[in-house]
Amino acid sequence: MDSCTFGAEVFVIQPAKTREDSLTLTRYPTQNTFTFMIENWSKLGTDPRSKEFTFKRRQWKLLVYPKGHATAEGKSLSVYLEVQNLTGEMKVYADFNLPVLDQVKKKNKEKQFKCWLSASHPRGGDAEFMPLKDLEKKSAKGFVQDDTLLVEVQISVVSKHADQTTKELTPQ
């Protein structure tokens, strides 16, 4: 009895899915400063937020917590920059400086931040920006003058992040 046996291996190749992203970082040497003037500082009952301002086609707000936020509550002034209207997987990289202005001696309290912002984490800043005692009337520092505090943001870099749709790649 003659016999012959054949075998075959079958491979199924699924198209690979990839996601394409592009990122453009742009440094802005032109006007990039927004000042938030908080009047009636001693009488604030809520945490002030600046009006929205536009910088490079994005909407932003400054958030200030006069009595601190989270772990700094009751100890420190908390200051944040918050990007508005991000959805889904959108991300923005921002490099910015947050100064609280000393209106007398011009010795501002400033901190630099470099961070990714997203819909789930839209703000960058510091809960422990500066001690509350530096803002008291009896303080020799000039941060609060005529019951007004000035907080600025100076944005130097903002990314342009394009999230493109998922594409299928077919093996060659």
PyMOL CGO cylinders between C-alpha atoms (Angstrom):
from pymol import cmd
from pymol.cgo import CYLINDER

trace = [
    CYLINDER, 0.00, 0.00, 0.00, 1.45, 3.22, -1.10, 0.3, 1, 1, 1, 1, 1, 1,
    CYLINDER, 1.45, 3.22, -1.10, 0.62, 6.39, 0.79, 0.3, 1, 1, 1, 1, 1, 1,
    CYLINDER, 0.62, 6.39, 0.79, 1.62, 9.96, 0.70, 0.3, 1, 1, 1, 1, 1, 1,
    CYLINDER, 1.62, 9.96, 0.70, 1.09, 12.47, 3.50, 0.3, 1, 1, 1, 1, 1, 1,
    CYLINDER, 1.09, 12.47, 3.50, 1.01, 16.19, 2.97, 0.3, 1, 1, 1, 1, 1, 1,
    CYLINDER, 1.01, 16.19, 2.97, 1.01, 18.90, 5.62, 0.3, 1, 1, 1, 1, 1, 1,
    CYLINDER, 1.01, 18.90, 5.62, 0.29, 22.56, 5.50, 0.3, 1, 1, 1, 1, 1, 1,
    CYLINDER, 0.29, 22.56, 5.50, 0.71, 25.41, 7.95, 0.3, 1, 1, 1, 1, 1, 1,
    CYLINDER, 0.71, 25.41, 7.95, -1.74, 28.24, 7.62, 0.3, 1, 1, 1, 1, 1, 1,
    CYLINDER, -1.74, 28.24, 7.62, -0.94, 31.70, 8.98, 0.3, 1, 1, 1, 1, 1, 1,
    CYLINDER, -0.94, 31.70, 8.98, -3.54, 34.43, 9.24, 0.3, 1, 1, 1, 1, 1, 1,
    CYLINDER, -3.54, 34.43, 9.24, -2.02, 37.85, 9.33, 0.3, 1, 1, 1, 1, 1, 1,
    CYLINDER, -2.02, 37.85, 9.33, -4.18, 40.56, 10.86, 0.3, 1, 1, 1, 1, 1, 1,
    CYLINDER, -4.18, 40.56, 10.86, -3.60, 44.09, 9.69, 0.3, 1, 1, 1, 1, 1, 1,
    CYLINDER, -3.60, 44.09, 9.69, -1.75, 46.02, 12.38, 0.3, 1, 1, 1, 1, 1, 1,
    CYLINDER, -1.75, 46.02, 12.38, -3.44, 49.09, 13.79, 0.3, 1, 1, 1, 1, 1, 1,
    CYLINDER, -3.44, 49.09, 13.79, -1.38, 52.14, 14.49, 0.3, 1, 1, 1, 1, 1, 1,
    CYLINDER, -1.38, 52.14, 14.49, -2.14, 55.60, 15.69, 0.3, 1, 1, 1, 1, 1, 1,
    CYLINDER, -2.14, 55.60, 15.69, -0.48, 58.60, 14.17, 0.3, 1, 1, 1, 1, 1, 1,
    CYLINDER, -0.48, 58.60, 14.17, 0.20, 61.68, 16.22, 0.3, 1, 1, 1, 1, 1, 1,
    CYLINDER, 0.20, 61.68, 16.22, 2.02, 64.83, 15.35, 0.3, 1, 1, 1, 1, 1, 1,
    CYLINDER, 2.02, 64.83, 15.35, 3.34, 67.47, 17.70, 0.3, 1, 1, 1, 1, 1, 1,
    CYLINDER, 3.34, 67.47, 17.70, 4.54, 70.97, 16.97, 0.3, 1, 1, 1, 1, 1, 1,
    CYLINDER, 4.54, 70.97, 16.97, 6.18, 73.04, 19.70, 0.3, 1, 1, 1, 1, 1, 1,
    CYLINDER, 6.18, 73.04, 19.70, 6.32, 76.75, 19.09, 0.3, 1, 1, 1, 1, 1, 1,
    CYLINDER, 6.32, 76.75, 19.09, 8.19, 79.29, 21.19, 0.3, 1, 1, 1, 1, 1, 1,
    CYLINDER, 8.19, 79.29, 21.19, 6.38, 82.63, 21.37, 0.3, 1, 1, 1, 1, 1, 1,
    CYLINDER, 6.38, 82.63, 21.37, 8.64, 85.66, 21.79, 0.3, 1, 1, 1, 1, 1, 1,
    CYLINDER, 8.64, 85.66, 21.79, 5.75, 88.10, 21.21, 0.3, 1, 1, 1, 1, 1, 1,
    CYLINDER, 5.75, 88.10, 21.21, 3.14, 89.33, 23.69, 0.3, 1, 1, 1, 1, 1, 1,
    CYLINDER, 3.14, 89.33, 23.69, 2.35, 86.33, 25.84, 0.3, 1, 1, 1, 1, 1, 1,
    CYLINDER, 2.35, 86.33, 25.84, 1.31, 87.75, 29.23, 0.3, 1, 1, 1, 1, 1, 1,
    CYLINDER, 1.31, 87.75, 29.23, -2.12, 87.80, 30.86, 0.3, 1, 1, 1, 1, 1, 1,
    CYLINDER, -2.12, 87.80, 30.86, -2.67, 89.62, 34.17, 0.3, 1, 1, 1, 1, 1, 1,
    CYLINDER, -2.67, 89.62, 34.17, -5.45, 88.63, 36.58, 0.3, 1, 1, 1, 1, 1, 1,
    CYLINDER, -5.45, 88.63, 36.58, -6.36, 91.48, 38.94, 0.3, 1, 1, 1, 1, 1, 1,
    CYLINDER, -6.36, 91.48, 38.94, -8.14, 90.15, 42.04, 0.3, 1, 1, 1, 1, 1, 1,
    CYLINDER, -8.14, 90.15, 42.04, -9.85, 93.04, 43.81, 0.3, 1, 1, 1, 1, 1, 1,
    CYLINDER, -9.85, 93.04, 43.81, -11.39, 92.95, 47.31, 0.3, 1, 1, 1, 1, 1, 1,
    CYLINDER, -11.39, 92.95, 47.31, -8.83, 90.32, 48.28, 0.3, 1, 1, 1, 1, 1, 1,
    CYLINDER, -8.83, 90.32, 48.28, -9.67, 90.43, 52.00, 0.3, 1, 1, 1, 1, 1, 1,
    CYLINDER, -9.67, 90.43, 52.00, -13.39, 89.90, 51.34, 0.3, 1, 1, 1, 1, 1, 1,
    CYLINDER, -13.39, 89.90, 51.34, -13.23, 86.97, 48.93, 0.3, 1, 1, 1, 1, 1, 1,
    CYLINDER, -13.23, 86.97, 48.93, -15.76, 84.28, 49.73, 0.3, 1, 1, 1, 1, 1, 1,
    CYLINDER, -15.76, 84.28, 49.73, -14.94, 81.99, 46.82, 0.3, 1, 1, 1, 1, 1, 1,
    CYLINDER, -14.94, 81.99, 46.82, -11.93, 80.89, 44.85, 0.3, 1, 1, 1, 1, 1, 1,
    CYLINDER, -11.93, 80.89, 44.85, -11.53, 83.39, 42.00, 0.3, 1, 1, 1, 1, 1, 1,
    CYLINDER, -11.53, 83.39, 42.00, -11.07, 82.32, 38.42, 0.3, 1, 1, 1, 1, 1, 1,
    CYLINDER, -11.07, 82.32, 38.42, -10.01, 84.72, 35.72, 0.3, 1, 1, 1, 1, 1, 1,
    CYLINDER, -10.01, 84.72, 35.72, -12.17, 85.36, 32.73, 0.3, 1, 1, 1, 1, 1, 1,
    CYLINDER, -12.17, 85.36, 32.73, -11.21, 83.16, 29.80, 0.3, 1, 1, 1, 1, 1, 1,
    CYLINDER, -11.21, 83.16, 29.80, -8.43, 84.52, 27.65, 0.3, 1, 1, 1, 1, 1, 1,
    CYLINDER, -8.43, 84.52, 27.65, -7.24, 83.31, 24.28, 0.3, 1, 1, 1, 1, 1, 1,
    CYLINDER, -7.24, 83.31, 24.28, -3.65, 82.44, 23.51, 0.3, 1, 1, 1, 1, 1, 1,
    CYLINDER, -3.65, 82.44, 23.51, -2.74, 80.80, 20.22, 0.3, 1, 1, 1, 1, 1, 1,
    CYLINDER, -2.74, 80.80, 20.22, -6.31, 79.68, 19.51, 0.3, 1, 1, 1, 1, 1, 1,
    CYLINDER, -6.31, 79.68, 19.51, -6.77, 78.01, 22.89, 0.3, 1, 1, 1, 1, 1, 1,
    CYLINDER, -6.77, 78.01, 22.89, -8.90, 79.20, 25.78, 0.3, 1, 1, 1, 1, 1, 1,
    CYLINDER, -8.90, 79.20, 25.78, -7.24, 79.49, 29.20, 0.3, 1, 1, 1, 1, 1, 1,
    CYLINDER, -7.24, 79.49, 29.20, -8.09, 80.56, 32.76, 0.3, 1, 1, 1, 1, 1, 1,
    CYLINDER, -8.09, 80.56, 32.76, -6.04, 81.37, 35.84, 0.3, 1, 1, 1, 1, 1, 1,
    CYLINDER, -6.04, 81.37, 35.84, -7.32, 79.73, 39.03, 0.3, 1, 1, 1, 1, 1, 1,
    CYLINDER, -7.32, 79.73, 39.03, -6.38, 81.11, 42.43, 0.3, 1, 1, 1, 1, 1, 1,
    CYLINDER, -6.38, 81.11, 42.43, -7.18, 79.53, 45.79, 0.3, 1, 1, 1, 1, 1, 1,
    CYLINDER, -7.18, 79.53, 45.79, -6.65, 82.30, 48.40, 0.3, 1, 1, 1, 1, 1, 1,
    CYLINDER, -6.65, 82.30, 48.40, -6.77, 79.85, 51.32, 0.3, 1, 1, 1, 1, 1, 1,
    CYLINDER, -6.77, 79.85, 51.32, -4.97, 77.02, 49.57, 0.3, 1, 1, 1, 1, 1, 1,
    CYLINDER, -4.97, 77.02, 49.57, -6.12, 73.93, 47.72, 0.3, 1, 1, 1, 1, 1, 1,
    CYLINDER, -6.12, 73.93, 47.72, -5.88, 70.23, 48.56, 0.3, 1, 1, 1, 1, 1, 1,
    CYLINDER, -5.88, 70.23, 48.56, -2.91, 69.51, 50.84, 0.3, 1, 1, 1, 1, 1, 1,
    CYLINDER, -2.91, 69.51, 50.84, -2.03, 73.22, 51.11, 0.3, 1, 1, 1, 1, 1, 1,
    CYLINDER, -2.03, 73.22, 51.11, -5.42, 74.32, 52.46, 0.3, 1, 1, 1, 1, 1, 1,
    CYLINDER, -5.42, 74.32, 52.46, -4.95, 76.89, 55.22, 0.3, 1, 1, 1, 1, 1, 1,
    CYLINDER, -4.95, 76.89, 55.22, -1.19, 77.14, 54.60, 0.3, 1, 1, 1, 1, 1, 1,
    CYLINDER, -1.19, 77.14, 54.60, -0.44, 78.37, 51.09, 0.3, 1, 1, 1, 1, 1, 1,
    CYLINDER, -0.44, 78.37, 51.09, -1.78, 80.33, 48.18, 0.3, 1, 1, 1, 1, 1, 1,
    CYLINDER, -1.78, 80.33, 48.18, -2.51, 77.91, 45.32, 0.3, 1, 1, 1, 1, 1, 1,
    CYLINDER, -2.51, 77.91, 45.32, -2.22, 79.10, 41.69, 0.3, 1, 1, 1, 1, 1, 1,
    CYLINDER, -2.22, 79.10, 41.69, -2.94, 77.19, 38.46, 0.3, 1, 1, 1, 1, 1, 1,
    CYLINDER, -2.94, 77.19, 38.46, -3.19, 77.74, 34.71, 0.3, 1, 1, 1, 1, 1, 1,
    CYLINDER, -3.19, 77.74, 34.71, -6.07, 75.75, 33.22, 0.3, 1, 1, 1, 1, 1, 1,
    CYLINDER, -6.07, 75.75, 33.22, -6.68, 75.00, 29.54, 0.3, 1, 1, 1, 1, 1, 1,
    CYLINDER, -6.68, 75.00, 29.54, -10.33, 74.97, 28.47, 0.3, 1, 1, 1, 1, 1, 1,
    CYLINDER, -10.33, 74.97, 28.47, -12.32, 72.77, 26.11, 0.3, 1, 1, 1, 1, 1, 1,
    CYLINDER, -12.32, 72.77, 26.11, -10.01, 69.79, 25.62, 0.3, 1, 1, 1, 1, 1, 1,
    CYLINDER, -10.01, 69.79, 25.62, -11.88, 66.61, 24.75, 0.3, 1, 1, 1, 1, 1, 1,
    CYLINDER, -11.88, 66.61, 24.75, -11.07, 62.94, 24.47, 0.3, 1, 1, 1, 1, 1, 1,
    CYLINDER, -11.07, 62.94, 24.47, -7.40, 62.26, 23.87, 0.3, 1, 1, 1, 1, 1, 1,
    CYLINDER, -7.40, 62.26, 23.87, -6.41, 65.85, 23.07, 0.3, 1, 1, 1, 1, 1, 1,
    CYLINDER, -6.41, 65.85, 23.07, -3.23, 67.03, 24.81, 0.3, 1, 1, 1, 1, 1, 1,
    CYLINDER, -3.23, 67.03, 24.81, -1.41, 70.34, 25.06, 0.3, 1, 1, 1, 1, 1, 1,
    CYLINDER, -1.41, 70.34, 25.06, 2.17, 70.85, 26.22, 0.3, 1, 1, 1, 1, 1, 1,
    CYLINDER, 2.17, 70.85, 26.22, 2.69, 74.19, 27.93, 0.3, 1, 1, 1, 1, 1, 1,
    CYLINDER, 2.69, 74.19, 27.93, 5.81, 75.94, 29.23, 0.3, 1, 1, 1, 1, 1, 1,
    CYLINDER, 5.81, 75.94, 29.23, 4.75, 78.89, 31.36, 0.3, 1, 1, 1, 1, 1, 1,
    CYLINDER, 4.75, 78.89, 31.36, 5.74, 81.14, 34.23, 0.3, 1, 1, 1, 1, 1, 1,
    CYLINDER, 5.74, 81.14, 34.23, 3.31, 82.13, 37.02, 0.3, 1, 1, 1, 1, 1, 1,
    CYLINDER, 3.31, 82.13, 37.02, 4.35, 85.28, 38.90, 0.3, 1, 1, 1, 1, 1, 1,
    CYLINDER, 4.35, 85.28, 38.90, 2.43, 86.79, 41.82, 0.3, 1, 1, 1, 1, 1, 1,
    CYLINDER, 2.43, 86.79, 41.82, 3.41, 90.45, 41.57, 0.3, 1, 1, 1, 1, 1, 1,
    CYLINDER, 3.41, 90.45, 41.57, 5.05, 92.36, 44.41, 0.3, 1, 1, 1, 1, 1, 1,
    CYLINDER, 5.05, 92.36, 44.41, 3.49, 95.77, 43.77, 0.3, 1, 1, 1, 1, 1, 1,
    CYLINDER, 3.49, 95.77, 43.77, 5.93, 97.66, 46.03, 0.3, 1, 1, 1, 1, 1, 1,
    CYLINDER, 5.93, 97.66, 46.03, 9.43, 96.15, 45.86, 0.3, 1, 1, 1, 1, 1, 1,
    CYLINDER, 9.43, 96.15, 45.86, 8.99, 94.39, 42.52, 0.3, 1, 1, 1, 1, 1, 1,
    CYLINDER, 8.99, 94.39, 42.52, 10.32, 91.16, 44.06, 0.3, 1, 1, 1, 1, 1, 1,
    CYLINDER, 10.32, 91.16, 44.06, 7.76, 88.91, 42.45, 0.3, 1, 1, 1, 1, 1, 1,
    CYLINDER, 7.76, 88.91, 42.45, 7.18, 85.34, 43.58, 0.3, 1, 1, 1, 1, 1, 1,
    CYLINDER, 7.18, 85.34, 43.58, 7.46, 83.24, 40.40, 0.3, 1, 1, 1, 1, 1, 1,
    CYLINDER, 7.46, 83.24, 40.40, 7.47, 79.60, 39.45, 0.3, 1, 1, 1, 1, 1, 1,
    CYLINDER, 7.47, 79.60, 39.45, 8.15, 77.98, 36.08, 0.3, 1, 1, 1, 1, 1, 1,
    CYLINDER, 8.15, 77.98, 36.08, 6.08, 75.02, 34.86, 0.3, 1, 1, 1, 1, 1, 1,
    CYLINDER, 6.08, 75.02, 34.86, 6.46, 72.59, 31.96, 0.3, 1, 1, 1, 1, 1, 1,
    CYLINDER, 6.46, 72.59, 31.96, 3.64, 70.10, 31.71, 0.3, 1, 1, 1, 1, 1, 1,
    CYLINDER, 3.64, 70.10, 31.71, 1.23, 68.14, 29.55, 0.3, 1, 1, 1, 1, 1, 1,
    CYLINDER, 1.23, 68.14, 29.55, -2.40, 69.16, 29.95, 0.3, 1, 1, 1, 1, 1, 1,
    CYLINDER, -2.40, 69.16, 29.95, -5.38, 67.03, 28.93, 0.3, 1, 1, 1, 1, 1, 1,
    CYLINDER, -5.38, 67.03, 28.93, -9.15, 66.76, 29.40, 0.3, 1, 1, 1, 1, 1, 1,
    CYLINDER, -9.15, 66.76, 29.40, -8.58, 64.65, 32.53, 0.3, 1, 1, 1, 1, 1, 1,
    CYLINDER, -8.58, 64.65, 32.53, -5.71, 66.86, 33.85, 0.3, 1, 1, 1, 1, 1, 1,
    CYLINDER, -5.71, 66.86, 33.85, -6.39, 70.36, 32.46, 0.3, 1, 1, 1, 1, 1, 1,
    CYLINDER, -6.39, 70.36, 32.46, -4.31, 72.41, 34.89, 0.3, 1, 1, 1, 1, 1, 1,
    CYLINDER, -4.31, 72.41, 34.89, -0.71, 73.01, 35.84, 0.3, 1, 1, 1, 1, 1, 1,
    CYLINDER, -0.71, 73.01, 35.84, 0.54, 74.97, 38.81, 0.3, 1, 1, 1, 1, 1, 1,
    CYLINDER, 0.54, 74.97, 38.81, 1.30, 74.58, 42.48, 0.3, 1, 1, 1, 1, 1, 1,
    CYLINDER, 1.30, 74.58, 42.48, -0.92, 74.00, 45.52, 0.3, 1, 1, 1, 1, 1, 1,
    CYLINDER, -0.92, 74.00, 45.52, 1.91, 75.39, 47.68, 0.3, 1, 1, 1, 1, 1, 1,
    CYLINDER, 1.91, 75.39, 47.68, 2.72, 78.40, 45.52, 0.3, 1, 1, 1, 1, 1, 1,
    CYLINDER, 2.72, 78.40, 45.52, 3.56, 80.73, 48.41, 0.3, 1, 1, 1, 1, 1, 1,
    CYLINDER, 3.56, 80.73, 48.41, 2.89, 80.93, 52.17, 0.3, 1, 1, 1, 1, 1, 1,
    CYLINDER, 2.89, 80.93, 52.17, -0.32, 82.72, 53.18, 0.3, 1, 1, 1, 1, 1, 1,
    CYLINDER, -0.32, 82.72, 53.18, 1.64, 84.81, 55.72, 0.3, 1, 1, 1, 1, 1, 1,
    CYLINDER, 1.64, 84.81, 55.72, 3.33, 86.61, 52.79, 0.3, 1, 1, 1, 1, 1, 1,
    CYLINDER, 3.33, 86.61, 52.79, -0.11, 87.94, 51.78, 0.3, 1, 1, 1, 1, 1, 1,
    CYLINDER, -0.11, 87.94, 51.78, -1.18, 89.27, 55.18, 0.3, 1, 1, 1, 1, 1, 1,
    CYLINDER, -1.18, 89.27, 55.18, -1.60, 93.01, 55.75, 0.3, 1, 1, 1, 1, 1, 1,
    CYLINDER, -1.60, 93.01, 55.75, 1.12, 93.07, 58.39, 0.3, 1, 1, 1, 1, 1, 1,
    CYLINDER, 1.12, 93.07, 58.39, 3.60, 91.48, 55.98, 0.3, 1, 1, 1, 1, 1, 1,
    CYLINDER, 3.60, 91.48, 55.98, 6.34, 93.82, 54.77, 0.3, 1, 1, 1, 1, 1, 1,
    CYLINDER, 6.34, 93.82, 54.77, 5.96, 92.27, 51.33, 0.3, 1, 1, 1, 1, 1, 1,
    CYLINDER, 5.96, 92.27, 51.33, 3.94, 94.20, 48.77, 0.3, 1, 1, 1, 1, 1, 1,
    CYLINDER, 3.94, 94.20, 48.77, 1.86, 91.46, 47.19, 0.3, 1, 1, 1, 1, 1, 1,
    CYLINDER, 1.86, 91.46, 47.19, -1.52, 92.82, 48.33, 0.3, 1, 1, 1, 1, 1, 1,
    CYLINDER, -1.52, 92.82, 48.33, -1.91, 96.57, 47.78, 0.3, 1, 1, 1, 1, 1, 1,
    CYLINDER, -1.91, 96.57, 47.78, -5.20, 98.47, 48.07, 0.3, 1, 1, 1, 1, 1, 1,
    CYLINDER, -5.20, 98.47, 48.07, -6.83, 95.08, 48.74, 0.3, 1, 1, 1, 1, 1, 1,
    CYLINDER, -6.83, 95.08, 48.74, -5.76, 93.87, 45.27, 0.3, 1, 1, 1, 1, 1, 1,
    CYLINDER, -5.76, 93.87, 45.27, -3.57, 90.89, 44.31, 0.3, 1, 1, 1, 1, 1, 1,
    CYLINDER, -3.57, 90.89, 44.31, -2.05, 90.64, 40.82, 0.3, 1, 1, 1, 1, 1, 1,
    CYLINDER, -2.05, 90.64, 40.82, -1.31, 87.22, 39.31, 0.3, 1, 1, 1, 1, 1, 1,
    CYLINDER, -1.31, 87.22, 39.31, 0.18, 86.83, 35.84, 0.3, 1, 1, 1, 1, 1, 1,
    CYLINDER, 0.18, 86.83, 35.84, 0.84, 84.04, 33.43, 0.3, 1, 1, 1, 1, 1, 1,
    CYLINDER, 0.84, 84.04, 33.43, 3.62, 84.28, 30.85, 0.3, 1, 1, 1, 1, 1, 1,
    CYLINDER, 3.62, 84.28, 30.85, 3.32, 81.51, 28.27, 0.3, 1, 1, 1, 1, 1, 1,
    CYLINDER, 3.32, 81.51, 28.27, 6.44, 80.79, 26.24, 0.3, 1, 1, 1, 1, 1, 1,
    CYLINDER, 6.44, 80.79, 26.24, 5.68, 77.44, 24.55, 0.3, 1, 1, 1, 1, 1, 1,
    CYLINDER, 5.68, 77.44, 24.55, 2.44, 75.74, 23.59, 0.3, 1, 1, 1, 1, 1, 1,
    CYLINDER, 2.44, 75.74, 23.59, 2.20, 72.58, 21.54, 0.3, 1, 1, 1, 1, 1, 1,
    CYLINDER, 2.20, 72.58, 21.54, -0.05, 71.94, 18.64, 0.3, 1, 1, 1, 1, 1, 1,
    CYLINDER, -0.05, 71.94, 18.64, -1.06, 68.29, 18.99, 0.3, 1, 1, 1, 1, 1, 1,
    CYLINDER, -1.06, 68.29, 18.99, -2.91, 66.64, 16.12, 0.3, 1, 1, 1, 1, 1, 1,
    CYLINDER, -2.91, 66.64, 16.12, -4.51, 63.37, 17.08, 0.3, 1, 1, 1, 1, 1, 1,
    CYLINDER, -4.51, 63.37, 17.08, -5.19, 61.53, 13.87, 0.3, 1, 1, 1, 1, 1, 1,
    CYLINDER, -5.19, 61.53, 13.87, -7.49, 58.60, 13.44, 0.3, 1, 1, 1, 1, 1, 1,
    CYLINDER, -7.49, 58.60, 13.44, -6.36, 55.02, 13.76, 0.3, 1, 1, 1, 1, 1, 1,
    CYLINDER, -6.36, 55.02, 13.76, -5.20, 53.51, 10.48, 0.3, 1, 1, 1, 1, 1, 1,
    CYLINDER, -5.20, 53.51, 10.48, -4.80, 49.90, 9.48, 0.3, 1, 1, 1, 1, 1, 1,
    CYLINDER, -4.80, 49.90, 9.48, -1.47, 48.89, 8.04, 0.3, 1, 1, 1, 1, 1, 1,
    CYLINDER, -1.47, 48.89, 8.04, -1.41, 45.89, 5.77, 0.3, 1, 1, 1, 1, 1, 1,
    CYLINDER, -1.41, 45.89, 5.77, 1.81, 43.87, 5.77, 0.3, 1, 1, 1, 1, 1, 1,
    CYLINDER, 1.81, 43.87, 5.77, 3.72, 44.03, 2.50, 0.3, 1, 1, 1, 1, 1, 1,
]
cmd.load_cgo(trace, "trace")
